[in-house]
């Protein structure tokens, strides 16, 4: 399968597959965010998810895929550091703000800087039409965040801190998107990068989650937390794995923008699963997000 994927790089078929992978990653990333924000403490949810996908990736990393070359170990170390920063900021933001307020700000900040990073690192350039698409998408995302901020009744005392953390998290989203794209392109086999990334990255946040669990006066039952962890681990494999493969097959900037349609899916999850209110204005803003993604995809 690795040889088949590599053969698609730079081809029209590879571009179509990258588009499909980016949209799938968008939906699954919204699911992943909701799992972390749900009934459990975000730190514990993240720790359970990371422990699960590290355990699942370990046999593939150690016994199935080719081992990484020597040049890959510093790249893995950099990826782990970046992702730890992202996870800490995201958990802090979710602890202080409503999911439908925090998530759009995170996802709106990420693509703009990811496009700039792809230009600096990979020499990718957007056409004027694609930049129009980015503007439309960001208008929808930030409009959704402002609307949620005005009308969502909870956690108003910590919302300014939550928004600042959300912007910082978005910057780390852009950083890990471009860095991971560099890493998966540097690996001879893309599945070697994925297996070792999930194995190593999954171990990084566990000390923080464990310390937080130990300090809780009333600790949650391990059973439901473990179920959430395994579910989230499987979603993470498909979500993060899909977007990483998309960035190897085609342009990093386009994949980053398409993934931000996750904001639409997040709003729907917030409405259907988390029982948060969705009205016609939010539906219109979600339409802008989708329209912006379409413009970016077909404006190249």
Secondary structure, DSSP 8 states (H G I E B T S, - for coil): -HHHHHHHTTSHHHHHHHHHHHHHHHHHHHHHHHHHHSSS-HHHHHHHHHHHHHHHHHHIIIIIS----TTHHHHHHHHHHHHHHHHHHHHHHHHHS-HHHHHHHHHHHHHHHHHHHHHHHH-----HHHHHHHHHHHHHHHHHHHHHHHH--S-GGGHHHHHHHHHHHHHHHHHHHHHHHHHHHHSSSHHHHHHHHHHHHHHHTHHHHHHHHHH-SS---HHHHHHHHHHHHHHHHHHHHHHHHHHHHS-HHHHHHHHTTHHHHHHHHHHHTS-----HHHHHHHHHHHHHHHHHHH--
